[in-house]
Amino acid sequence: MSDHNSFDTVRIHGGYQPEEHQYASNVPIYLSAAFNMGSAQRGRAIAEGRESGYTYSRVANPTVAILERRIAQLEGAVAAVAVASGMAAISNAILTVAEGGGRIVAHHDIYGASLDEFISLAPKLGIEFDFVDDINDPQELRNAIGPDTKAVFVESVTNPLTKVTNVDQVAAIAHEAGVPLIVDNTFPTPYLFRPIEHGADIVVYSSTKAINGHGNVISGLVVDAGRFDWSSKRFPQFSEPEFTLYTEESGHARSFVEAYGNEAFHQRLRCKFLRLLGAVLGPQQAYLELLGLETISERLSKEVSSAQRIAEFLASHQYVDKVNYSGLPNSPQAELVKNLYPRGIGSILSFELSGSEDRVNRFIDATQVFSYIPNVGDVRSLIVNPARTTHREIPFEFWEKNGLSVNLIRLSIGLEDPDDLIADLEQAFNKAYQD
Ligand code: PLP
């Protein structure tokens, strides 16, 4: 299939040649840990990268490779690497870019486990984080980037406040300083926003969420735009001799830059971090990801339209103090949203319920169509209290600026009838406030 097809064609056919797989209509699941290398000569050629082929599923698997190619095509990237979870995608990306130590500039308004990793684990591995309060303030961002900065990390639409990052501006500032931009694009998915078209160098996903869409797989993706110059002195790991890249032909241990040029990032991530730390995605999970991806456009467009209606319903509700949904017409980010997100910002929103935490608990317990589940991007509508669950590891000093409180409730809107969802919320309000 041509690389030039539109999004809706690529999400169904991209990266798959049926004639190479018995003309199977569905992508086959290659449930095999390893592959016969055929002959000693072929085995060596594959190991040295002179011939393509599969040897061992910790390094590459045909089903997983189809998912990777399809995602890369959807994103306009040179390659994608599928991994075992969204956190594995973030960790592998961070470790690859800041291997050996250094600093990363990040927005503090991010998913709880990401912030926990950046505050409490990464520094122990020699990677320190500099957090900015307003990622869209050019001066604050410029001031935060220093000589030892290895990357800027942002969420395109933040969890759970749905603040929108001006990716074009952040990418331009990072590049002025010779630093790559990593974007966690989990909330919008490539259907609503394609960060590489706005200057991002690396995109990471929890494809556990709306890319799969059915809440039946934990998985992650690292996507490489293939544009960044990794030969810069800021990233010595890409220029050092690497024994796995020794070939008889070259006669020496090549560096990743020498062997792969601008594709050094995804190649090094796969060879050193995925292969050695081992957080691979299995072929059955990749199959379920591919199946979910086939309906991404229809799912997302209905979920976004329902989320918009529910945000409007909540915004005028007497028991709601505040709604966080940047897709609302009166949001302070409405102009940015109009420019960057013509199809909407996504299916997730959050709001503050007025009153005590007891009311919040009663409200959650009273919902019947919404499921109390710490996930997002499912065809089922989900409700959660982030401060007690998904974001509970965030230290108290971040709560106020991250809009976190025990009154905050996050909703992920699924494919049910939006009238039923609104009726469910209304009856839950009535139960929570009946005395
Ligand atoms: N990034 C974002 C924005 C998330 O919401 C999540 C999970 O909720 C993750 C990353 C981590 O993904 P996973 O749970 O697949 O490891």
Boltz pocket constraint, residues with backbone or C-beta under 6 A from the ligand:
constraints:
  - pocket:
      binder: B
      contacts: [[A, 84], [A, 85], [A, 86], [A, 87], [A, 88], [A, 111], [A, 113], [A, 114], [A, 155], [A, 157], [A, 159], [A, 184], [A, 186], [A, 187], [A, 205], [A, 206], [A, 207], [A, 208], [A, 218], [A, 219], [A, 220], [A, 374], [A, 375], [A, 376]]
      max_distance: 6.0
